[in-house]
Amino acid sequence: MDSGLVGAGKQLLHVDIYIDEHQPSRGILALLSRLRPNWKAQDIQMKTFTEGITNQLIGCYVGSLLEPGCVLVRLYGKMTELYVNRDHEVEMFQILHAHRCGPEIYCSFQNGICYEFVRGTVLDDKLLQQPSIYRLIAAEMGKIHSIQPKSGRPVKPVLWTKMSHFLKLVQSSVSSSPAGQCSADLQKVPSFKTLSQEMESLKRHLSEIDSPTVLCHNDLLTKNIIYNEKEGMVKFIDYEYADYNYQAFDIGNHFNEFAGVNDVNYDLYPSWELQRDWLTAYLESYKHSTGREVTVTEAEVTQLYIQVCKFSLASSFLWGLWAILQSRFSSIDFDFQRYATARLNFYFEKKEEYFGLAVN
């Protein structure tokens, strides 16, 4: 049985199929018989992409991945429905595609979605430091941040709702675990009481900062950026966490991602010089996309830099909570415990310094 899911003004096909994450090919072929009826089953090739640490991603094609019509099938990670609103994700896909900032979404199924393959290569961490590429990323983010909410409705930043939701899930995951397992899993992580106090401290400090609420990606690590060298452009993918949020959070979150995922190394965090150049390119794009005078002053760059430093703390804290949850629930082979420790350690290390920066 198929039905529709209403997103940003367009009904999305829903195919009532469940795909087994351990043996996905049979379910995927059934799905493709609906999406690509002209493809012969014996000609279909599948490529598993291994970059993700939340979901499984499989590219399906006939002939070559580079040919039009290629389909990406994403299988949702175990228990991710606890902290990702899938209907909202579909809506974000549709909004970003309508503004030429993202791929087309083809359909949803019981445990995933299918969407258009974005041609190019997944960015690697070293390329983030390259001016010709980071300026493209800054400009693309500026363009996305300029997308206005539908019907001019007022929007609230999602940060505190998302953070308190993660914190509640951490609390319930700790309280529902056998005592021995819990202490072994979470021995290097601060107590729930400490985490609660830190969240309140962050909220008090950051709520006083006048960072605009804009449409944000909220998870811009390198593996969510596709670089098309031939066309000289970048596109952002994966909108599980996309929502309206503080402008400075999205940028600070991206700067945190310079440190990498598999082996987090904060020596790679962008220098002041790189940030200044990145923020200038961003502001030029954001102003141009919102129809304002494109001239960017040193004072504007400095103000945004300070806001970004402060909101980068919220990013470190949020993904620290997320990694604690993933360490409990995910079936993906990744050391989430180590990742949680790295993100929270950096938060505590930088908190005093960044809180001390004066906002104009």
VOROMI-525792 format. One line per field, with one value per residue (C-alpha): residue number from 1; residue in three letters; x, y, z. Coordinates in steps of 0.02 Angstrom, whole numbers, always signed. Layout:
N
seq	c(NUM,...)
type	c(ALA,...)
c1	c(X,...)
c2	c(Y,...)
c3	c(Z,...)
END
This chain:
360
seq	c(1,2,3,4,5,6,7,8,9,10,11,12,13,14,15,16,17,18,19,20,21,22,23,24,25,26,27,28,29,30,31,32,33,34,35,36,37,38,39,40,41,42,43,44,45,46,47,48,49,50,51,52,53,54,55,56,57,58,59,60,61,62,63,64,65,66,67,68,69,70,71,72,73,74,75,76,77,78,79,80,81,82,83,84,85,86,87,88,89,90,91,92,93,94,95,96,97,98,99,100,101,102,103,104,105,106,107,108,109,110,111,112,113,114,115,116,117,118,119,120,121,122,123,124,125,126,127,128,129,130,131,132,133,134,135,136,137,138,139,140,141,142,143,144,145,146,147,148,149,150,151,152,153,154,155,156,157,158,159,160,161,162,163,164,165,166,167,168,169,170,171,172,173,174,175,176,177,178,179,180,181,182,183,184,185,186,187,188,189,190,191,192,193,194,195,196,197,198,199,200,201,202,203,204,205,206,207,208,209,210,211,212,213,214,215,216,217,218,219,220,221,222,223,224,225,226,227,228,229,230,231,232,233,234,235,236,237,238,239,240,241,242,243,244,245,246,247,248,249,250,251,252,253,254,255,256,257,258,259,260,261,262,263,264,265,266,267,268,269,270,271,272,273,274,275,276,277,278,279,280,281,282,283,284,285,286,287,288,289,290,291,292,293,294,295,296,297,298,299,300,301,302,303,304,305,306,307,308,309,310,311,312,313,314,315,316,317,318,319,320,321,322,323,324,325,326,327,328,329,330,331,332,333,334,335,336,337,338,339,340,341,342,343,344,345,346,347,348,349,350,351,352,353,354,355,356,357,358,359,360)
type	c(MET,ASP,SER,GLY,LEU,VAL,GLY,ALA,GLY,LYS,GLN,LEU,LEU,HIS,VAL,ASP,ILE,TYR,ILE,ASP,GLU,HIS,GLN,PRO,SER,ARG,GLY,ILE,LEU,ALA,LEU,LEU,SER,ARG,LEU,ARG,PRO,ASN,TRP,LYS,ALA,GLN,ASP,ILE,GLN,MET,LYS,THR,PHE,THR,GLU,GLY,ILE,THR,ASN,GLN,LEU,ILE,GLY,CYS,TYR,VAL,GLY,SER,LEU,LEU,GLU,PRO,GLY,CYS,VAL,LEU,VAL,ARG,LEU,TYR,GLY,LYS,MET,THR,GLU,LEU,TYR,VAL,ASN,ARG,ASP,HIS,GLU,VAL,GLU,MET,PHE,GLN,ILE,LEU,HIS,ALA,HIS,ARG,CYS,GLY,PRO,GLU,ILE,TYR,CYS,SER,PHE,GLN,ASN,GLY,ILE,CYS,TYR,GLU,PHE,VAL,ARG,GLY,THR,VAL,LEU,ASP,ASP,LYS,LEU,LEU,GLN,GLN,PRO,SER,ILE,TYR,ARG,LEU,ILE,ALA,ALA,GLU,MET,GLY,LYS,ILE,HIS,SER,ILE,GLN,PRO,LYS,SER,GLY,ARG,PRO,VAL,LYS,PRO,VAL,LEU,TRP,THR,LYS,MET,SER,HIS,PHE,LEU,LYS,LEU,VAL,GLN,SER,SER,VAL,SER,SER,SER,PRO,ALA,GLY,GLN,CYS,SER,ALA,ASP,LEU,GLN,LYS,VAL,PRO,SER,PHE,LYS,THR,LEU,SER,GLN,GLU,MET,GLU,SER,LEU,LYS,ARG,HIS,LEU,SER,GLU,ILE,ASP,SER,PRO,THR,VAL,LEU,CYS,HIS,ASN,ASP,LEU,LEU,THR,LYS,ASN,ILE,ILE,TYR,ASN,GLU,LYS,GLU,GLY,MET,VAL,LYS,PHE,ILE,ASP,TYR,GLU,TYR,ALA,ASP,TYR,ASN,TYR,GLN,ALA,PHE,ASP,ILE,GLY,ASN,HIS,PHE,ASN,GLU,PHE,ALA,GLY,VAL,ASN,ASP,VAL,ASN,TYR,ASP,LEU,TYR,PRO,SER,TRP,GLU,LEU,GLN,ARG,ASP,TRP,LEU,THR,ALA,TYR,LEU,GLU,SER,TYR,LYS,HIS,SER,THR,GLY,ARG,GLU,VAL,THR,VAL,THR,GLU,ALA,GLU,VAL,THR,GLN,LEU,TYR,ILE,GLN,VAL,CYS,LYS,PHE,SER,LEU,ALA,SER,SER,PHE,LEU,TRP,GLY,LEU,TRP,ALA,ILE,LEU,GLN,SER,ARG,PHE,SER,SER,ILE,ASP,PHE,ASP,PHE,GLN,ARG,TYR,ALA,THR,ALA,ARG,LEU,ASN,PHE,TYR,PHE,GLU,LYS,LYS,GLU,GLU,TYR,PHE,GLY,LEU,ALA,VAL,ASN)
c1	c(+0,+65,+10,+62,+153,+122,+280,+316,+164,+196,+135,+275,+255,+263,+299,+246,+406,+526,+707,+816,+977,+1077,+1011,+946,+955,+789,+690,+784,+742,+558,+570,+658,+524,+410,+534,+627,+508,+615,+768,+795,+835,+986,+1063,+1046,+1208,+1221,+1361,+1365,+1434,+1524,+1549,+1394,+1391,+1202,+1120,+1160,+1171,+1163,+1180,+1079,+1113,+1118,+1278,+1366,+1340,+1373,+1224,+1060,+925,+1037,+943,+1011,+925,+949,+906,+875,+991,+928,+825,+856,+668,+696,+782,+747,+577,+566,+415,+508,+662,+557,+490,+669,+718,+574,+609,+795,+761,+633,+769,+897,+1001,+970,+926,+751,+672,+584,+492,+489,+470,+446,+627,+703,+695,+754,+823,+924,+1110,+1212,+1358,+1530,+1643,+1618,+1733,+1881,+1943,+2098,+1995,+1904,+2063,+2077,+2020,+1940,+1833,+1791,+1733,+1611,+1548,+1529,+1434,+1318,+1279,+1241,+1119,+1029,+1022,+930,+782,+630,+500,+340,+202,+317,+271,+379,+509,+598,+774,+770,+930,+859,+714,+835,+963,+836,+762,+936,+966,+802,+846,+1017,+933,+809,+944,+1051,+907,+846,+1017,+1086,+1199,+1360,+1335,+1293,+1447,+1559,+1482,+1477,+1620,+1710,+1554,+1496,+1347,+1170,+1165,+1323,+1256,+1091,+1182,+1292,+1142,+1060,+1223,+1237,+1056,+1075,+1232,+1185,+1005,+1075,+1166,+1075,+1108,+974,+861,+887,+862,+1012,+1085,+1142,+1255,+1382,+1524,+1633,+1534,+1379,+1465,+1477,+1608,+1586,+1756,+1700,+1558,+1653,+1513,+1468,+1302,+1251,+1163,+1071,+940,+900,+939,+898,+783,+773,+912,+1038,+1146,+1304,+1266,+1269,+1436,+1514,+1455,+1540,+1702,+1699,+1689,+1862,+1925,+1857,+1749,+1848,+2000,+1946,+2093,+2058,+2228,+2137,+2008,+2013,+2133,+2073,+2139,+2041,+1884,+1896,+1909,+1769,+1653,+1684,+1635,+1484,+1423,+1444,+1335,+1207,+1188,+1176,+1046,+940,+950,+1059,+1214,+1355,+1495,+1561,+1650,+1786,+1669,+1535,+1660,+1727,+1552,+1503,+1669,+1632,+1453,+1517,+1646,+1510,+1386,+1522,+1513,+1330,+1377,+1512,+1390,+1244,+1345,+1423,+1246,+1204,+1358,+1312,+1143,+1222,+1342,+1187,+1078,+1175,+1219,+1350,+1532,+1597,+1672,+1535,+1598,+1767,+1681,+1568,+1719,+1814,+1669,+1628,+1811,+1830,+1673,+1741,+1913,+1848,+1698,+1784,+1882,+1731,+1610,+1735,+1731,+1640,+1498,+1479)
c2	c(+0,+173,+338,+520,+623,+809,+912,+1087,+1099,+938,+763,+636,+456,+334,+152,+29,-75,-116,-144,-261,-168,-331,-392,-236,-282,-376,-232,-103,-195,-194,-7,+27,-68,+78,+220,+161,+39,+44,-25,-212,-296,-387,-221,-130,-101,-48,+42,+59,+224,+202,+383,+401,+364,+373,+290,+168,+245,+144,+214,+123,+145,+66,+94,+227,+324,+482,+459,+551,+451,+375,+343,+355,+243,+290,+168,+254,+207,+106,+209,+372,+406,+453,+614,+645,+704,+614,+712,+874,+806,+774,+952,+1019,+916,+992,+1171,+1160,+1076,+1212,+1343,+1245,+1208,+1021,+861,+802,+678,+536,+439,+379,+199,+120,+140,+266,+382,+386,+541,+609,+573,+734,+723,+762,+695,+692,+823,+766,+858,+933,+1021,+1121,+1223,+1267,+1447,+1411,+1276,+1351,+1510,+1405,+1325,+1495,+1564,+1412,+1428,+1613,+1568,+1437,+1556,+1682,+1564,+1643,+1543,+1502,+1633,+1742,+1646,+1685,+1551,+1500,+1431,+1242,+1236,+1233,+1116,+995,+1005,+978,+832,+751,+781,+696,+547,+538,+538,+400,+296,+303,+263,+116,+30,-107,-20,-108,-78,+105,+144,+53,+142,+317,+324,+467,+573,+707,+665,+706,+842,+924,+914,+994,+1137,+1166,+1174,+1306,+1405,+1398,+1451,+1600,+1661,+1630,+1692,+1867,+1865,+1940,+1806,+1801,+1648,+1576,+1413,+1307,+1140,+1111,+963,+1023,+899,+860,+704,+811,+922,+867,+957,+962,+1017,+1022,+1144,+1236,+1215,+1133,+1062,+1012,+846,+757,+865,+761,+909,+1052,+1181,+1363,+1403,+1535,+1591,+1584,+1405,+1338,+1422,+1376,+1198,+1190,+1260,+1123,+995,+1048,+937,+782,+637,+475,+549,+714,+835,+1014,+1071,+1077,+1203,+1353,+1495,+1673,+1716,+1575,+1617,+1800,+1756,+1625,+1745,+1882,+1765,+1710,+1887,+1939,+1793,+1814,+2000,+1973,+1834,+1942,+2090,+2203,+2307,+2180,+2283,+2193,+2290,+2230,+2268,+2152,+2012,+2033,+2036,+1877,+1794,+1823,+1758,+1604,+1566,+1570,+1464,+1338,+1291,+1244,+1137,+1043,+1014,+959,+831,+769,+727,+650,+538,+477,+424,+343,+245,+166,+136,+132,-30,+61,+16,+181,+232,+352,+351,+420,+548,+606,+628,+729,+848,+877,+898,+1035,+1120,+1127,+1180,+1329,+1382,+1512,+1588,+1604,+1661,+1799,+1873,+2040,+2060,+2234)
c3	c(+0,-46,+24,+28,+158,+152,+157,+91,-19,-117,-77,-63,-119,+27,-15,+119,+119,+261,+206,+309,+355,+354,+185,+98,-86,-98,-21,-124,-286,-238,-204,-370,-465,-413,-433,-588,-677,-837,-747,-765,-599,-671,-730,-564,-468,-286,-197,-7,+57,+222,+277,+385,+571,+593,+442,+301,+127,-34,-211,-345,-530,-704,-801,-698,-537,-636,-752,-715,-627,-495,-331,-154,-27,+154,+293,+459,+601,+749,+874,+779,+782,+965,+916,+731,+668,+500,+434,+470,+380,+224,+233,+244,+90,-7,+48,+7,-161,-204,-175,-278,-125,-111,-205,-247,-127,-220,-86,+93,+150,+322,+380,+262,+113,-69,-151,-296,-304,-293,-414,-346,-210,-23,+50,+154,+309,+225,+92,+227,+249,+63,+29,-141,-60,+110,+23,-79,+82,+166,+16,+8,+194,+169,+31,+139,+288,+179,+144,+224,+321,+228,+246,+353,+511,+663,+698,+857,+862,+886,+992,+1169,+1126,+1042,+1183,+1322,+1224,+1208,+1393,+1442,+1332,+1415,+1585,+1538,+1452,+1610,+1729,+1623,+1613,+1724,+1851,+1799,+1614,+1639,+1742,+1617,+1467,+1539,+1663,+1574,+1547,+1671,+1782,+1728,+1863,+1792,+1614,+1668,+1755,+1602,+1487,+1598,+1602,+1412,+1391,+1508,+1421,+1239,+1252,+1281,+1114,+966,+835,+699,+683,+508,+415,+467,+415,+597,+554,+426,+445,+293,+247,+224,+94,-89,-195,-384,-448,-631,-592,-454,-327,-163,-103,+73,+100,+243,+329,+484,+597,+477,+557,+606,+728,+779,+633,+740,+795,+616,+581,+749,+726,+556,+628,+761,+622,+558,+700,+612,+670,+674,+760,+836,+831,+887,+823,+656,+722,+602,+644,+670,+494,+413,+512,+464,+278,+293,+385,+257,+114,+215,+252,+70,+16,+156,+121,-67,-45,+71,-50,+56,+25,+2,+81,+236,+373,+491,+638,+566,+544,+722,+797,+704,+752,+938,+921,+828,+964,+1095,+998,+954,+1139,+1118,+968,+1066,+1208,+1097,+999,+1160,+1221,+1052,+1058,+1233,+1162,+1009,+1120,+1200,+1047,+883,+793,+685,+720,+789,+957,+1011,+1191,+1137,+1026,+1170,+1282,+1150,+1117,+1301,+1350,+1218,+1282,+1460,+1398,+1297,+1402,+1510,+1366,+1250,+1384,+1423,+1247,+1245,+1120,+1045)
END
